[in-house]
Structure formats: C-alpha cells, structure tokens
Amino acid sequence: MSMISQEEALKKPLPTPDGDSVELWEGLKDGKLLLQKCADCGDVQYYRQEMCCNCLSDNVQSFGASGRGTIHSFSVVHRAPGPAFKADTPYAVLLVELEEGPRMISSLVGSDPNTIEMDMKVELVTEKLTDDISLPRFKLAE
C-alpha cells in the first residue's frame, strides 16, 4: 500500500476533460456555460451528450446559457470530505435549476452559506484554477 504525501493530500482534484466534455470546459474557460438544445424536440440538456436524452436525436446544438438560475436544493458542508477542502468549510453545495430548464450541481461563492434559502436567484461565475480549467460556481444574484 502506497502512502500519499501531505502535499498531495492537500491538492484538490481537477476535472479531466474528455471528448464529450471538452466543449463545456472550453466555454467555461471563456466564462460561458454551454448547454445543448435538440433541434428536433427542443429539449435543453446540461452536460454534453452525443444525442438528445429526451428523443435520442443526434441533432443537438450547443449554445451559451444565460448563467442565471434558482437554488432548487442545497446542503451546507461543515465537515470537509478531505484535507484539501478543510479551509473551505463551511461551504454550500447547490442544485441550481438553470433558467433554460436543466439542473446542475455546483457551489456558492461570495456569500455566507448559512444564510441561503431555497428559491434564491443565482448567477454563474467561473473560478479559474489553471490555464485550461475554470469551474462553474454561482453567486447570489443582485
């Protein structure tokens, strides 16, 4: 059994873009959340797929989302899932219902997580981690 160093334990994992998600990560790098819309049935989906999850058509096209949404559900994390996240606690994990319809999981920035409530309005911000990776986060809408 190999032991990881303390330095490794304090590093947060980074997403690894793949063929299905590279377009999403490129958009986030530019500050845009890209969704897909089916040209056949009109369904909007978040997380890029080769086909529409509603009608199975392969006629899906990416578009820039408004970045606005509503907190559908949330949980405030007080106990870090690992050493790399200890300094972040407490933080809020959100289930955001996007203005365009799909829901996505993200986290809240810029506000005390203990003051949020269901149905609060939020807007997308991106957090640049590296030259290639920016994470989607949400702040309370003004």
N, C-alpha and C positions, 0 to 999 in steps of 0.2 A: 504494500500500500504506500503510495507516494504522498507526501505532505506538501501542501501548498505554502508558499511563503506568506508572511504577514502583508507584504506589499501586494501580492497577487490577490489576497483576500479582500483588500480594500479597493480593488478595481471593480467598477460596475461593468456588467456585461454589455456589449454593444450589439445591436442588431446586425445580421449578416444579410444584405440584400441578395436576392436571387432573381432568376428570370421572371418570376411572377411579380416580385415586389420592387424591382429596380426603378420603375417609373414613379412609384409612390415616393421613394426616398429621394429621387432627383427633384420632384416637386417640393418636398419638404425643405430640401436644401435651399430652394428659391423662395421659401416662406409660403408655399401654396399646398393645400391639401387637395389631392386629386381623387375624385370619385369616378365611378363608371356609370354610364346610363345605357340601357338597352334601347337600341333604335327600333326594335320590334314591339316590345311590350311597355317600354317607358320606365321599367323598374330601375331604381338607383341603388347601387351597392358600394359598400366600403369593404374593402380590401380587394385588390385587383384579382380578377379571375379571367380565365380564357373564355368563359361563357357566362351568360346570364344565369344566376341562381334561381330565377323565377320561371323562365320559359325555356332555358337551355340553348337559346340562340347564341351564335358566336358573333353577333352583330353588336358588340359593346364598344363604347367610345368613352375615353377619359375626358373629364372637364374639371375646371377649378371650382371647388366648393366655396361657399360664402365664408366659411370659417366660423359661422355663428351656430349656436345650439343652446340646448336646455339641459340642466342636470336632471337626468332621469332617475339615477340612483347614485349612491356614493358610500364609501367607507373611509373612516379616518384611521390611519395606521399609526399606532403608538409604539409598537414593538417591531423593530427592523427585521426583515427577513434574512439579513446577513450583515456582516461588519461594514460592507461598502455603503449601506443605506442608513447606518446608525445616526449620522449627522443630519439626515433629512427629516427625522421624526420630530413631531408628528407631521404627516402629510396625508392628503386626501386623494384617493383613487376614485375617479369619476366614471360613470357610464353616461356619456353625453348623447342625447338624441340630436343629431345634426338637423339643421333647417331643411335640408334636402330629403330627410327621412331616415337614412341608416343611423345606427348607433355605433359608437366606438368607445373603447376604454382608453383613458389617459389619466393625467394627474393635474391637479390645480397648482398654479403658481401665483405669487403676488398677494395672497390673502391668508388670513388665519384659517386653517382648515376646520377649526372648531366652530366657526361662525356660518358655515354654508348650510343651505337648506335645499330640499327638493325644488325643482322648477325654477331655480335661479338661472338667469341668462348668462352665457359664457361666450368667449370668442377665442379663436385659435391664436396661439403664439408658438414660435418654434424656438427650441433650445439647441444651439449649435454645440455639438460635442467634439466633432473632428471636421476636417475639410469635407468629408464625404457623408457624415451622418448628422442630421438635425432631427430632434424628436418633437412630435406634436404634443403640445401642452395646452392647457386652457387657463384663461384668467377670467375673472368676473367682468361682465360687460358693463360699460359705463352708461 
